[in-house]
Amino acid sequence: MVVEHGDTMSGIAAQFGVDLGALIASNADTVPNPDFLYPGQVLRLP
């Protein structure tokens, strides 16, 4: 999924019904700090 302005890891996890920890772990290589997302970033869903 592509990050949009205002998205957060917890919001994305809730939207797609996935575990927050699993979402963070699935994207650890491309999102070093899960508190900072940028529009246009591509996240993998677990």
mmCIF entry with sequence, helices, sheets and N, C-alpha, C, O atoms, coordinates in Angstrom:
data_MODEL
# 
_entry.id   MODEL 
# 
_entity.id                         1 
_entity.type                       polymer 
_entity.pdbx_number_of_molecules   1 
# 
_entity_poly.entity_id                      1 
_entity_poly.type                           'polypeptide(L)' 
_entity_poly.nstd_linkage                   no 
_entity_poly.nstd_monomer                   no 
_entity_poly.pdbx_seq_one_letter_code       MVVEHGDTMSGIAAQFGVDLGALIASNADTVPNPDFLYPGQVLRLP 
_entity_poly.pdbx_seq_one_letter_code_can   MVVEHGDTMSGIAAQFGVDLGALIASNADTVPNPDFLYPGQVLRLP 
_entity_poly.pdbx_strand_id                 A 
# 
loop_
_entity_poly_seq.entity_id 
_entity_poly_seq.num 
_entity_poly_seq.mon_id 
_entity_poly_seq.hetero 
1 1  MET n 
1 2  VAL n 
1 3  VAL n 
1 4  GLU n 
1 5  HIS n 
1 6  GLY n 
1 7  ASP n 
1 8  THR n 
1 9  MET n 
1 10 SER n 
1 11 GLY n 
1 12 ILE n 
1 13 ALA n 
1 14 ALA n 
1 15 GLN n 
1 16 PHE n 
1 17 GLY n 
1 18 VAL n 
1 19 ASP n 
1 20 LEU n 
1 21 GLY n 
1 22 ALA n 
1 23 LEU n 
1 24 ILE n 
1 25 ALA n 
1 26 SER n 
1 27 ASN n 
1 28 ALA n 
1 29 ASP n 
1 30 THR n 
1 31 VAL n 
1 32 PRO n 
1 33 ASN n 
1 34 PRO n 
1 35 ASP n 
1 36 PHE n 
1 37 LEU n 
1 38 TYR n 
1 39 PRO n 
1 40 GLY n 
1 41 GLN n 
1 42 VAL n 
1 43 LEU n 
1 44 ARG n 
1 45 LEU n 
1 46 PRO n 
# 
_struct_asym.id          A 
_struct_asym.entity_id   1 
# 
loop_
_struct_conf.conf_type_id 
_struct_conf.id 
_struct_conf.pdbx_PDB_helix_id 
_struct_conf.beg_label_comp_id 
_struct_conf.beg_label_asym_id 
_struct_conf.beg_label_seq_id 
_struct_conf.pdbx_beg_PDB_ins_code 
_struct_conf.end_label_comp_id 
_struct_conf.end_label_asym_id 
_struct_conf.end_label_seq_id 
_struct_conf.pdbx_end_PDB_ins_code 
_struct_conf.beg_auth_comp_id 
_struct_conf.beg_auth_asym_id 
_struct_conf.beg_auth_seq_id 
_struct_conf.end_auth_comp_id 
_struct_conf.end_auth_asym_id 
_struct_conf.end_auth_seq_id 
_struct_conf.pdbx_PDB_helix_class 
_struct_conf.details 
_struct_conf.pdbx_PDB_helix_length 
HELX_P HELX_P1 AA1 MET A 9  ? PHE A 16 ? MET A 9  PHE A 16 1 ? 8 
HELX_P HELX_P2 AA2 LEU A 20 ? SER A 26 ? LEU A 20 SER A 26 1 ? 7 
# 
_struct_conf_type.id          HELX_P 
_struct_conf_type.criteria    ? 
_struct_conf_type.reference   ? 
# 
loop_
_atom_site.group_PDB 
_atom_site.id 
_atom_site.type_symbol 
_atom_site.label_atom_id 
_atom_site.label_alt_id 
_atom_site.label_comp_id 
_atom_site.label_asym_id 
_atom_site.label_entity_id 
_atom_site.label_seq_id 
_atom_site.pdbx_PDB_ins_code 
_atom_site.Cartn_x 
_atom_site.Cartn_y 
_atom_site.Cartn_z 
_atom_site.occupancy 
_atom_site.B_iso_or_equiv 
_atom_site.pdbx_formal_charge 
_atom_site.auth_seq_id 
_atom_site.auth_comp_id 
_atom_site.auth_asym_id 
_atom_site.auth_atom_id 
_atom_site.pdbx_PDB_model_num 
ATOM 1   N N  . MET A 1 1  ? 0.846  -1.174  0.000  1.00 0.00 ? 1  MET A N  1 
ATOM 2   C CA . MET A 1 1  ? 0.000  0.000   0.000  1.00 0.00 ? 1  MET A CA 1 
ATOM 3   C C  . MET A 1 1  ? 0.880  1.221   0.000  1.00 0.00 ? 1  MET A C  1 
ATOM 4   O O  . MET A 1 1  ? 2.000  1.187   0.510  1.00 0.00 ? 1  MET A O  1 
ATOM 5   N N  . VAL A 1 2  ? 0.385  2.297   -0.566 1.00 0.00 ? 2  VAL A N  1 
ATOM 6   C CA . VAL A 1 2  ? 1.143  3.542   -0.654 1.00 0.00 ? 2  VAL A CA 1 
ATOM 7   C C  . VAL A 1 2  ? 0.676  4.483   0.464  1.00 0.00 ? 2  VAL A C  1 
ATOM 8   O O  . VAL A 1 2  ? -0.519 4.724   0.635  1.00 0.00 ? 2  VAL A O  1 
ATOM 9   N N  . VAL A 1 3  ? 1.631  4.999   1.207  1.00 0.00 ? 3  VAL A N  1 
ATOM 10  C CA . VAL A 1 3  ? 1.341  5.914   2.313  1.00 0.00 ? 3  VAL A CA 1 
ATOM 11  C C  . VAL A 1 3  ? 0.797  7.231   1.770  1.00 0.00 ? 3  VAL A C  1 
ATOM 12  O O  . VAL A 1 3  ? 1.319  7.792   0.806  1.00 0.00 ? 3  VAL A O  1 
ATOM 13  N N  . GLU A 1 4  ? -0.259 7.704   2.410  1.00 0.00 ? 4  GLU A N  1 
ATOM 14  C CA . GLU A 1 4  ? -0.835 9.006   2.082  1.00 0.00 ? 4  GLU A CA 1 
ATOM 15  C C  . GLU A 1 4  ? -0.624 9.951   3.264  1.00 0.00 ? 4  GLU A C  1 
ATOM 16  O O  . GLU A 1 4  ? -0.357 9.508   4.381  1.00 0.00 ? 4  GLU A O  1 
ATOM 17  N N  . HIS A 1 5  ? -0.743 11.235  3.015  1.00 0.00 ? 5  HIS A N  1 
ATOM 18  C CA . HIS A 1 5  ? -0.575 12.238  4.070  1.00 0.00 ? 5  HIS A CA 1 
ATOM 19  C C  . HIS A 1 5  ? -1.488 11.919  5.246  1.00 0.00 ? 5  HIS A C  1 
ATOM 20  O O  . HIS A 1 5  ? -2.685 11.699  5.065  1.00 0.00 ? 5  HIS A O  1 
ATOM 21  N N  . GLY A 1 6  ? -0.930 11.894  6.441  1.00 0.00 ? 6  GLY A N  1 
ATOM 22  C CA . GLY A 1 6  ? -1.715 11.649  7.643  1.00 0.00 ? 6  GLY A CA 1 
ATOM 23  C C  . GLY A 1 6  ? -1.768 10.196  8.073  1.00 0.00 ? 6  GLY A C  1 
ATOM 24  O O  . GLY A 1 6  ? -2.263 9.896   9.160  1.00 0.00 ? 6  GLY A O  1 
ATOM 25  N N  . ASP A 1 7  ? -1.262 9.275   7.238  1.00 0.00 ? 7  ASP A N  1 
ATOM 26  C CA . ASP A 1 7  ? -1.260 7.862   7.614  1.00 0.00 ? 7  ASP A CA 1 
ATOM 27  C C  . ASP A 1 7  ? -0.282 7.597   8.755  1.00 0.00 ? 7  ASP A C  1 
ATOM 28  O O  . ASP A 1 7  ? 0.764  8.238   8.858  1.00 0.00 ? 7  ASP A O  1 
ATOM 29  N N  . THR A 1 8  ? -0.640 6.652   9.598  1.00 0.00 ? 8  THR A N  1 
ATOM 30  C CA . THR A 1 8  ? 0.238  6.175   10.662 1.00 0.00 ? 8  THR A CA 1 
ATOM 31  C C  . THR A 1 8  ? 0.279  4.660   10.591 1.00 0.00 ? 8  THR A C  1 
ATOM 32  O O  . THR A 1 8  ? -0.614 4.027   10.027 1.00 0.00 ? 8  THR A O  1 
ATOM 33  N N  . MET A 1 9  ? 1.321  4.088   11.167 1.00 0.00 ? 9  MET A N  1 
ATOM 34  C CA . MET A 1 9  ? 1.420  2.626   11.181 1.00 0.00 ? 9  MET A CA 1 
ATOM 35  C C  . MET A 1 9  ? 0.216  2.018   11.893 1.00 0.00 ? 9  MET A C  1 
ATOM 36  O O  . MET A 1 9  ? -0.347 1.030   11.422 1.00 0.00 ? 9  MET A O  1 
ATOM 37  N N  . SER A 1 10 ? -0.183 2.599   13.020 1.00 0.00 ? 10 SER A N  1 
ATOM 38  C CA . SER A 1 10 ? -1.315 2.031   13.760 1.00 0.00 ? 10 SER A CA 1 
ATOM 39  C C  . SER A 1 10 ? -2.616 2.178   12.972 1.00 0.00 ? 10 SER A C  1 
ATOM 40  O O  . SER A 1 10 ? -3.455 1.278   12.990 1.00 0.00 ? 10 SER A O  1 
ATOM 41  N N  . GLY A 1 11 ? -2.784 3.286   12.294 1.00 0.00 ? 11 GLY A N  1 
ATOM 42  C CA . GLY A 1 11 ? -3.975 3.488   11.478 1.00 0.00 ? 11 GLY A CA 1 
ATOM 43  C C  . GLY A 1 11 ? -4.026 2.530   10.304 1.00 0.00 ? 11 GLY A C  1 
ATOM 44  O O  . GLY A 1 11 ? -5.088 2.003   9.973  1.00 0.00 ? 11 GLY A O  1 
ATOM 45  N N  . ILE A 1 12 ? -2.883 2.304   9.672  1.00 0.00 ? 12 ILE A N  1 
ATOM 46  C CA . ILE A 1 12 ? -2.812 1.371   8.545  1.00 0.00 ? 12 ILE A CA 1 
ATOM 47  C C  . ILE A 1 12 ? -3.104 -0.044  9.025  1.00 0.00 ? 12 ILE A C  1 
ATOM 48  O O  . ILE A 1 12 ? -3.848 -0.781  8.379  1.00 0.00 ? 12 ILE A O  1 
ATOM 49  N N  . ALA A 1 13 ? -2.519 -0.423  10.161 1.00 0.00 ? 13 ALA A N  1 
ATOM 50  C CA . ALA A 1 13 ? -2.761 -1.763  10.724 1.00 0.00 ? 13 ALA A CA 1 
ATOM 51  C C  . ALA A 1 13 ? -4.251 -1.963  10.992 1.00 0.00 ? 13 ALA A C  1 
ATOM 52  O O  . ALA A 1 13 ? -4.806 -3.014  10.671 1.00 0.00 ? 13 ALA A O  1 
ATOM 53  N N  . ALA A 1 14 ? -4.893 -0.963  11.576 1.00 0.00 ? 14 ALA A N  1 
ATOM 54  C CA . ALA A 1 14 ? -6.322 -1.060  11.870 1.00 0.00 ? 14 ALA A CA 1 
ATOM 55  C C  . ALA A 1 14 ? -7.147 -1.112  10.588 1.00 0.00 ? 14 ALA A C  1 
ATOM 56  O O  . ALA A 1 14 ? -8.101 -1.884  10.493 1.00 0.00 ? 14 ALA A O  1 
ATOM 57  N N  . GLN A 1 15 ? -6.787 -0.301  9.613  1.00 0.00 ? 15 GLN A N  1 
ATOM 58  C CA . GLN A 1 15 ? -7.527 -0.240  8.350  1.00 0.00 ? 15 GLN A CA 1 
ATOM 59  C C  . GLN A 1 15 ? -7.521 -1.583  7.629  1.00 0.00 ? 15 GLN A C  1 
ATOM 60  O O  . GLN A 1 15 ? -8.528 -1.991  7.051  1.00 0.00 ? 15 GLN A O  1 
ATOM 61  N N  . PHE A 1 16 ? -6.377 -2.268  7.669  1.00 0.00 ? 16 PHE A N  1 
ATOM 62  C CA . PHE A 1 16 ? -6.247 -3.525  6.931  1.00 0.00 ? 16 PHE A CA 1 
ATOM 63  C C  . PHE A 1 16 ? -6.407 -4.750  7.825  1.00 0.00 ? 16 PHE A C  1 
ATOM 64  O O  . PHE A 1 16 ? -6.313 -5.881  7.346  1.00 0.00 ? 16 PHE A O  1 
ATOM 65  N N  . GLY A 1 17 ? -6.648 -4.537  9.122  1.00 0.00 ? 17 GLY A N  1 
ATOM 66  C CA . GLY A 1 17 ? -6.878 -5.654  10.026 1.00 0.00 ? 17 GLY A CA 1 
ATOM 67  C C  . GLY A 1 17 ? -5.661 -6.525  10.263 1.00 0.00 ? 17 GLY A C  1 
ATOM 68  O O  . GLY A 1 17 ? -5.770 -7.743  10.399 1.00 0.00 ? 17 GLY A O  1 
ATOM 69  N N  . VAL A 1 18 ? -4.488 -5.882  10.311 1.00 0.00 ? 18 VAL A N  1 
ATOM 70  C CA . VAL A 1 18 ? -3.260 -6.630  10.567 1.00 0.00 ? 18 VAL A CA 1 
ATOM 71  C C  . VAL A 1 18 ? -2.652 -6.194  11.899 1.00 0.00 ? 18 VAL A C  1 
ATOM 72  O O  . VAL A 1 18 ? -2.948 -5.111  12.402 1.00 0.00 ? 18 VAL A O  1 
ATOM 73  N N  . ASP A 1 19 ? -1.807 -7.042  12.456 1.00 0.00 ? 19 ASP A N  1 
ATOM 74  C CA . ASP A 1 19 ? -1.141 -6.748  13.712 1.00 0.00 ? 19 ASP A CA 1 
ATOM 75  C C  . ASP A 1 19 ? -0.106 -5.641  13.507 1.00 0.00 ? 19 ASP A C  1 
ATOM 76  O O  . ASP A 1 19 ? 0.687  -5.696  12.567 1.00 0.00 ? 19 ASP A O  1 
ATOM 77  N N  . LEU A 1 20 ? -0.113 -4.641  14.384 1.00 0.00 ? 20 LEU A N  1 
ATOM 78  C CA . LEU A 1 20 ? 0.806  -3.521  14.263 1.00 0.00 ? 20 LEU A CA 1 
ATOM 79  C C  . LEU A 1 20 ? 2.263  -3.988  14.279 1.00 0.00 ? 20 LEU A C  1 
ATOM 80  O O  . LEU A 1 20 ? 3.070  -3.544  13.463 1.00 0.00 ? 20 LEU A O  1 
ATOM 81  N N  . GLY A 1 21 ? 2.593  -4.881  15.206 1.00 0.00 ? 21 GLY A N  1 
ATOM 82  C CA . GLY A 1 21 ? 3.969  -5.388  15.288 1.00 0.00 ? 21 GLY A CA 1 
ATOM 83  C C  . GLY A 1 21 ? 4.392  -6.099  14.016 1.00 0.00 ? 21 GLY A C  1 
ATOM 84  O O  . GLY A 1 21 ? 5.532  -5.960  13.571 1.00 0.00 ? 21 GLY A O  1 
ATOM 85  N N  . ALA A 1 22 ? 3.473  -6.862  13.427 1.00 0.00 ? 22 ALA A N  1 
ATOM 86  C CA . ALA A 1 22 ? 3.777  -7.569  12.179 1.00 0.00 ? 22 ALA A CA 1 
ATOM 87  C C  . ALA A 1 22 ? 3.976  -6.579  11.030 1.00 0.00 ? 22 ALA A C  1 
ATOM 88  O O  . ALA A 1 22 ? 4.844  -6.779  10.180 1.00 0.00 ? 22 ALA A O  1 
ATOM 89  N N  . LEU A 1 23 ? 3.180  -5.521  11.005 1.00 0.00 ? 23 LEU A N  1 
ATOM 90  C CA . LEU A 1 23 ? 3.327  -4.499  9.967  1.00 0.00 ? 23 LEU A CA 1 
ATOM 91  C C  . LEU A 1 23 ? 4.686  -3.815  10.085 1.00 0.00 ? 23 LEU A C  1 
ATOM 92  O O  . LEU A 1 23 ? 5.383  -3.627  9.087  1.00 0.00 ? 23 LEU A O  1 
ATOM 93  N N  . ILE A 1 24 ? 5.055  -3.449  11.301 1.00 0.00 ? 24 ILE A N  1 
ATOM 94  C CA . ILE A 1 24 ? 6.350  -2.806  11.515 1.00 0.00 ? 24 ILE A CA 1 
ATOM 95  C C  . ILE A 1 24 ? 7.480  -3.749  11.119 1.00 0.00 ? 24 ILE A C  1 
ATOM 96  O O  . ILE A 1 24 ? 8.423  -3.339  10.443 1.00 0.00 ? 24 ILE A O  1 
ATOM 97  N N  . ALA A 1 25 ? 7.390  -5.007  11.534 1.00 0.00 ? 25 ALA A N  1 
ATOM 98  C CA . ALA A 1 25 ? 8.436  -5.988  11.218 1.00 0.00 ? 25 ALA A CA 1 
ATOM 99  C C  . ALA A 1 25 ? 8.545  -6.223  9.715  1.00 0.00 ? 25 ALA A C  1 
ATOM 100 O O  . ALA A 1 25 ? 9.646  -6.384  9.189  1.00 0.00 ? 25 ALA A O  1 
ATOM 101 N N  . SER A 1 26 ? 7.413  -6.243  9.027  1.00 0.00 ? 26 SER A N  1 
ATOM 102 C CA . SER A 1 26 ? 7.414  -6.493  7.581  1.00 0.00 ? 26 SER A CA 1 
ATOM 103 C C  . SER A 1 26 ? 8.066  -5.362  6.794  1.00 0.00 ? 26 SER A C  1 
ATOM 104 O O  . SER A 1 26 ? 8.466  -5.551  5.645  1.00 0.00 ? 26 SER A O  1 
ATOM 105 N N  . ASN A 1 27 ? 8.171  -4.192  7.409  1.00 0.00 ? 27 ASN A N  1 
ATOM 106 C CA . ASN A 1 27 ? 8.712  -3.028  6.707  1.00 0.00 ? 27 ASN A CA 1 
ATOM 107 C C  . ASN A 1 27 ? 9.965  -2.460  7.360  1.00 0.00 ? 27 ASN A C  1 
ATOM 108 O O  . ASN A 1 27 ? 10.385 -1.349  7.037  1.00 0.00 ? 27 ASN A O  1 
ATOM 109 N N  . ALA A 1 28 ? 10.565 -3.218  8.278  1.00 0.00 ? 28 ALA A N  1 
ATOM 110 C CA . ALA A 1 28 ? 11.725 -2.731  9.027  1.00 0.00 ? 28 ALA A CA 1 
ATOM 111 C C  . ALA A 1 28 ? 12.903 -2.357  8.123  1.00 0.00 ? 28 ALA A C  1 
ATOM 112 O O  . ALA A 1 28 ? 13.694 -1.477  8.463  1.00 0.00 ? 28 ALA A O  1 
ATOM 113 N N  . ASP A 1 29 ? 13.017 -3.026  6.975  1.00 0.00 ? 29 ASP A N  1 
ATOM 114 C CA . ASP A 1 29 ? 14.145 -2.734  6.079  1.00 0.00 ? 29 ASP A CA 1 
ATOM 115 C C  . ASP A 1 29 ? 13.981 -1.420  5.325  1.00 0.00 ? 29 ASP A C  1 
ATOM 116 O O  . ASP A 1 29 ? 14.973 -0.836  4.889  1.00 0.00 ? 29 ASP A O  1 
ATOM 117 N N  . THR A 1 30 ? 12.754 -0.947  5.164  1.00 0.00 ? 30 THR A N  1 
ATOM 118 C CA . THR A 1 30 ? 12.528 0.289   4.408  1.00 0.00 ? 30 THR A CA 1 
ATOM 119 C C  . THR A 1 30 ? 11.977 1.433   5.256  1.00 0.00 ? 30 THR A C  1 
ATOM 120 O O  . THR A 1 30 ? 11.959 2.583   4.816  1.00 0.00 ? 30 THR A O  1 
ATOM 121 N N  . VAL A 1 31 ? 11.530 1.117   6.470  1.00 0.00 ? 31 VAL A N  1 
ATOM 122 C CA . VAL A 1 31 ? 11.000 2.143   7.374  1.00 0.00 ? 31 VAL A CA 1 
ATOM 123 C C  . VAL A 1 31 ? 11.756 2.029   8.695  1.00 0.00 ? 31 VAL A C  1 
ATOM 124 O O  . VAL A 1 31 ? 11.308 1.344   9.615  1.00 0.00 ? 31 VAL A O  1 
ATOM 125 N N  . PRO A 1 32 ? 12.910 2.704   8.786  1.00 0.00 ? 32 PRO A N  1 
ATOM 126 C CA . PRO A 1 32 ? 13.721 2.570   9.991  1.00 0.00 ? 32 PRO A CA 1 
ATOM 127 C C  . PRO A 1 32 ? 13.052 3.099   11.253 1.00 0.00 ? 32 PRO A C  1 
ATOM 128 O O  . PRO A 1 32 ? 13.318 2.598   12.345 1.00 0.00 ? 32 PRO A O  1 
ATOM 129 N N  . ASN A 1 33 ? 12.192 4.100   11.120 1.00 0.00 ? 33 ASN A N  1 
ATOM 130 C CA . ASN A 1 33 ? 11.482 4.656   12.267 1.00 0.00 ? 33 ASN A CA 1 
ATOM 131 C C  . ASN A 1 33 ? 9.990  4.646   11.958 1.00 0.00 ? 33 ASN A C  1 
ATOM 132 O O  . ASN A 1 33 ? 9.514  5.483   11.191 1.00 0.00 ? 33 ASN A O  1 
ATOM 133 N N  . PRO A 1 34 ? 9.245  3.711   12.544 1.00 0.00 ? 34 PRO A N  1 
ATOM 134 C CA . PRO A 1 34 ? 7.821  3.610   12.210 1.00 0.00 ? 34 PRO A CA 1 
ATOM 135 C C  . PRO A 1 34 ? 6.978  4.802   12.647 1.00 0.00 ? 34 PRO A C  1 
ATOM 136 O O  . PRO A 1 34 ? 5.805  4.898   12.286 1.00 0.00 ? 34 PRO A O  1 
ATOM 137 N N  . ASP A 1 35 ? 7.568  5.712   13.423 1.00 0.00 ? 35 ASP A N  1 
ATOM 138 C CA . ASP A 1 35 ? 6.832  6.915   13.816 1.00 0.00 ? 35 ASP A CA 1 
ATOM 139 C C  . ASP A 1 35 ? 6.852  7.979   12.723 1.00 0.00 ? 35 ASP A C  1 
ATOM 140 O O  . ASP A 1 35 ? 6.123  8.967   12.809 1.00 0.00 ? 35 ASP A O  1 
ATOM 141 N N  . PHE A 1 36 ? 7.675  7.788   11.705 1.00 0.00 ? 36 PHE A N  1 
ATOM 142 C CA . PHE A 1 36 ? 7.799  8.775   10.626 1.00 0.00 ? 36 PHE A CA 1 
ATOM 143 C C  . PHE A 1 36 ? 7.560  8.107   9.285  1.00 0.00 ? 36 PHE A C  1 
ATOM 144 O O  . PHE A 1 36 ? 8.419  7.393   8.766  1.00 0.00 ? 36 PHE A O  1 
ATOM 145 N N  . LEU A 1 37 ? 6.380  8.348   8.733  1.00 0.00 ? 37 LEU A N  1 
ATOM 146 C CA . LEU A 1 37 ? 6.037  7.868   7.399  1.00 0.00 ? 37 LEU A CA 1 
ATOM 147 C C  . LEU A 1 37 ? 5.932  9.073   6.476  1.00 0.00 ? 37 LEU A C  1 
ATOM 148 O O  . LEU A 1 37 ? 5.602  10.180  6.900  1.00 0.00 ? 37 LEU A O  1 
ATOM 149 N N  . TYR A 1 38 ? 6.221  8.828   5.207  1.00 0.00 ? 38 TYR A N  1 
ATOM 150 C CA . TYR A 1 38 ? 6.184  9.907   4.236  1.00 0.00 ? 38 TYR A CA 1 
ATOM 151 C C  . TYR A 1 38 ? 5.253  9.531   3.095  1.00 0.00 ? 38 TYR A C  1 
ATOM 152 O O  . TYR A 1 38 ? 5.274  8.390   2.636  1.00 0.00 ? 38 TYR A O  1 
ATOM 153 N N  . PRO A 1 39 ? 4.430  10.479  2.626  1.00 0.00 ? 39 PRO A N  1 
ATOM 154 C CA . PRO A 1 39 ? 3.557  10.192  1.491  1.00 0.00 ? 39 PRO A CA 1 
ATOM 155 C C  . PRO A 1 39 ? 4.376  9.641   0.327  1.00 0.00 ? 39 PRO A C  1 
ATOM 156 O O  . PRO A 1 39 ? 5.443  10.157  -0.003 1.00 0.00 ? 39 PRO A O  1 
ATOM 157 N N  . GLY A 1 40 ? 3.857  8.594   -0.279 1.00 0.00 ? 40 GLY A N  1 
ATOM 158 C CA . GLY A 1 40 ? 4.535  7.969   -1.404 1.00 0.00 ? 40 GLY A CA 1 
ATOM 159 C C  . GLY A 1 40 ? 5.331  6.729   -1.031 1.00 0.00 ? 40 GLY A C  1 
ATOM 160 O O  . GLY A 1 40 ? 5.680  5.932   -1.902 1.00 0.00 ? 40 GLY A O  1 
ATOM 161 N N  . GLN A 1 41 ? 5.624  6.555   0.265  1.00 0.00 ? 41 GLN A N  1 
ATOM 162 C CA . GLN A 1 41 ? 6.316  5.341   0.691  1.00 0.00 ? 41 GLN A CA 1 
ATOM 163 C C  . GLN A 1 41 ? 5.425  4.140   0.406  1.00 0.00 ? 41 GLN A C  1 
ATOM 164 O O  . GLN A 1 41 ? 4.202  4.221   0.519  1.00 0.00 ? 41 GLN A O  1 
ATOM 165 N N  . VAL A 1 42 ? 6.043  3.039   0.038  1.00 0.00 ? 42 VAL A N  1 
ATOM 166 C CA . VAL A 1 42 ? 5.298  1.809   -0.226 1.00 0.00 ? 42 VAL A CA 1 
ATOM 167 C C  . VAL A 1 42 ? 5.537  0.852   0.928  1.00 0.00 ? 42 VAL A C  1 
ATOM 168 O O  . VAL A 1 42 ? 6.680  0.526   1.248  1.00 0.00 ? 42 VAL A O  1 
ATOM 169 N N  . LEU A 1 43 ? 4.459  0.404   1.549  1.00 0.00 ? 43 LEU A N  1 
ATOM 170 C CA . LEU A 1 43 ? 4.544  -0.540  2.663  1.00 0.00 ? 43 LEU A CA 1 
ATOM 171 C C  . LEU A 1 43 ? 4.037  -1.907  2.228  1.00 0.00 ? 43 LEU A C  1 
ATOM 172 O O  . LEU A 1 43 ? 3.091  -2.023  1.448  1.00 0.00 ? 43 LEU A O  1 
ATOM 173 N N  . ARG A 1 44 ? 4.693  -2.941  2.754  1.00 0.00 ? 44 ARG A N  1 
ATOM 174 C CA . ARG A 1 44 ? 4.221  -4.304  2.540  1.00 0.00 ? 44 ARG A CA 1 
ATOM 175 C C  . ARG A 1 44 ? 3.286  -4.678  3.682  1.00 0.00 ? 44 ARG A C  1 
ATOM 176 O O  . ARG A 1 44 ? 3.568  -4.386  4.844  1.00 0.00 ? 44 ARG A O  1 
ATOM 177 N N  . LEU A 1 45 ? 2.186  -5.317  3.354  1.00 0.00 ? 45 LEU A N  1 
ATOM 178 C CA . LEU A 1 45 ? 1.271  -5.797  4.385  1.00 0.00 ? 45 LEU A CA 1 
ATOM 179 C C  . LEU A 1 45 ? 1.627  -7.236  4.720  1.00 0.00 ? 45 LEU A C  1 
ATOM 180 O O  . LEU A 1 45 ? 1.895  -8.035  3.823  1.00 0.00 ? 45 LEU A O  1 
ATOM 181 N N  . PRO A 1 46 ? 1.632  -7.577  6.018  1.00 0.00 ? 46 PRO A N  1 
ATOM 182 C CA . PRO A 1 46 ? 1.988  -8.952  6.403  1.00 0.00 ? 46 PRO A CA 1 
ATOM 183 C C  . PRO A 1 46 ? 0.897  -9.940  6.015  1.00 0.00 ? 46 PRO A C  1 
ATOM 184 O O  . PRO A 1 46 ? 1.032  -11.138 6.264  1.00 0.00 ? 46 PRO A O  1 
# 
